[in-house]
């Protein structure tokens, strides 16, 4: 898909890392001290920025690009 690695903000990458670890939006919010709504906004923005249809595609791309361990 030719996504640019630097397309995501640091906050979005923190959220994506926790999503990939299996945390729910609520748990991510508690861990990062942000609201569940903010987590969901980050998720929507990441999908929009990358053009993926779902979080699974987003996480797969991030792993392939070395953004996640």
C-alpha positions as a printed Julia matrix, in Angstrom:
69×3 Matrix{Float64}:
   0.0    0.0    0.0
   2.98   2.34   0.19
   2.12   3.98   3.5
   4.58   6.43   4.97
   5.89   5.3    8.35
   5.9    8.82   9.78
   2.22   9.33   8.99
   1.2    8.57  12.61
   1.73  10.88  15.57
   3.54   9.78  18.72
   0.22   9.64  20.57
  -1.29   7.48  17.85
   1.7    5.13  17.96
   1.32   4.76  21.74
  -2.35   3.89  21.26
  -1.54   1.5   18.39
   1.07  -0.28  20.5
  -1.51  -0.92  23.22
  -4.15  -1.97  20.68
  -1.71  -4.51  19.28
  -1.12  -5.82  22.82
  -4.85  -6.53  23.13
  -5.93  -3.65  25.37
  -9.47  -2.32  25.01
 -10.12   1.35  24.3
 -11.19   1.8   27.92
  -8.03   0.13  29.27
  -5.85   2.18  26.91
  -7.54   5.35  28.13
  -6.86   4.45  31.74
  -3.24   3.51  31.04
  -2.51   6.7   29.04
  -4.73   8.91  31.22
  -6.95   9.94  28.31
 -10.64   9.35  27.71
 -12.02   6.32  25.9
 -13.4    8.76  23.34
  -9.9   10.13  22.68
  -8.61   6.58  22.14
 -11.4    5.94  19.64
 -10.59   9.23  17.88
  -6.94   8.19  17.58
  -8.05   4.83  16.14
 -10.31   6.53  13.57
  -7.59   9.0   12.63
  -5.02   6.24  12.15
  -7.38   4.35   9.84
  -8.14   7.52   7.88
  -4.47   8.48   7.57
  -3.37   5.04   6.4
  -6.41   4.19   4.3
  -7.01   0.85   5.99
 -10.51  -0.46   6.62
  -9.96  -1.98  10.04
  -7.61  -2.17  13.0
  -6.34  -5.62  12.04
  -4.99  -4.27   8.75
  -3.48  -1.3   10.56
  -1.7   -3.48  13.13
  -0.45  -5.86  10.42
   1.01  -2.93   8.48
   2.64  -1.48  11.6
   4.29  -4.85  12.38
   5.58  -5.23   8.81
   6.98  -1.69   8.89
   8.73  -2.31  12.2
   6.63   0.21  14.12
   5.57  -2.48  16.62
   7.67  -5.17  18.23
